[in-house]
Amino acid sequence: MEGTLLEWTKRHFGKILFFGGISAYVVITGTTGSCPTCALVTKAAGFPSLIPSAQAAKADDIEETSTSKKVPAWELKDVDGKTVKSSDFDGKVVMLDFWATWCPPCKAEIPGFIELQKQYGEKGLVVIGVSLDEQGPDVVKPFMKQFGVNYPVVMGDAKIVQDFGGIEGLPTTFVIDRTGNIVASHIGYTSKEAFEKEITPLL
């Protein structure tokens, strides 16, 4: 038996190394769609691969842009099935965060969002999570309870992704001023302190 197993291992060593490396890459980085090979393998394995997860790493890896354009109007359901509209937040400073429960950098940002909502909510800030989880509220609701999410979360769809120019990676966060203009956007993990510097002049 041992000899047979050893022979099989030798014969398939290359495949074991390849798929083992891909699996480790996915688990460590949370990235499932950043390269064609990874996307193909992870799709076959059942990992979410429609939208890549941006790695939570150094500040140099964060894409930050000043956009100053009108935010697209949207209408989505929250985790309880209630309709939520972008117009519900007119006159507010909004942080619109595209995320998913399976995305490690998204999870890393959430404690900062919770703190910002607590600290600046009465001054006019509202954080809104746009979940892109394919499993829907069934996975998002328990996640929100576990992490103590204190801001509204809606279930995203293809339309809002398209309306916001296509989401290249998760998390992607848009900072929107009181007049409904997108003043900044971030792809990848961004610290609470970085967001705080952007929102405080808007409040």
C-alpha positions, 0 to 999 in steps of 0.5 A: 500500500505504501509503495502504491501511494508513493508511486502515485505521489511521484507520478502526480507530484506536479499537479499536487504542487500546482493545485496546492499552490493555487489553493494556498494563494486563495486562502491567504490572499482572498484573491480568486479572480486576479489572473486567468489561471486562478480564475479558471481553477477557483471557478472549477473548485467552486470559489467565488471568482466573478469579482477579484478580492483586492489584497489587504496589504500596504497603502501603496497597493490602494488605488485612490482617485478623486472623481467629483461626479454625480452618484448614480441613483440606485434602488436595492433590497436590504437583508430583510427585503425592505426597499432602500433607495439612494434618495433615502440618504439625500443630504448625507455624507455617504460611504458606499462600500462594495464588499462580500463576506468571503473577502478578507480585506472587506472583513478587515475594513468593517470594524473601522466602518462601525467606529466611523458610523458611531462617531460621525453618524449624528453629524450626517455620515452614513456607511452603506454596505453593498453586498455582492454575495451570491448566496444573498441574505442567508449568509449576510445576516448572520455575518452582520450579527457576528460583527455587530454591523451598525449601518445599512447593508443592501444586496447588490446586483449587476445593475449597480455594479455596471452603473458604478463603472464596473467593480474591479476588486473588493472592497471598493468604496466610494465617498459621496458628499452631501450634494451627491457627488462622488469625491473619492474612491478606493479599491482595496483595504483602506484604513479608518484614519484615511477615510476619516481624513476624507469625510470630516471636511464634508460633515 
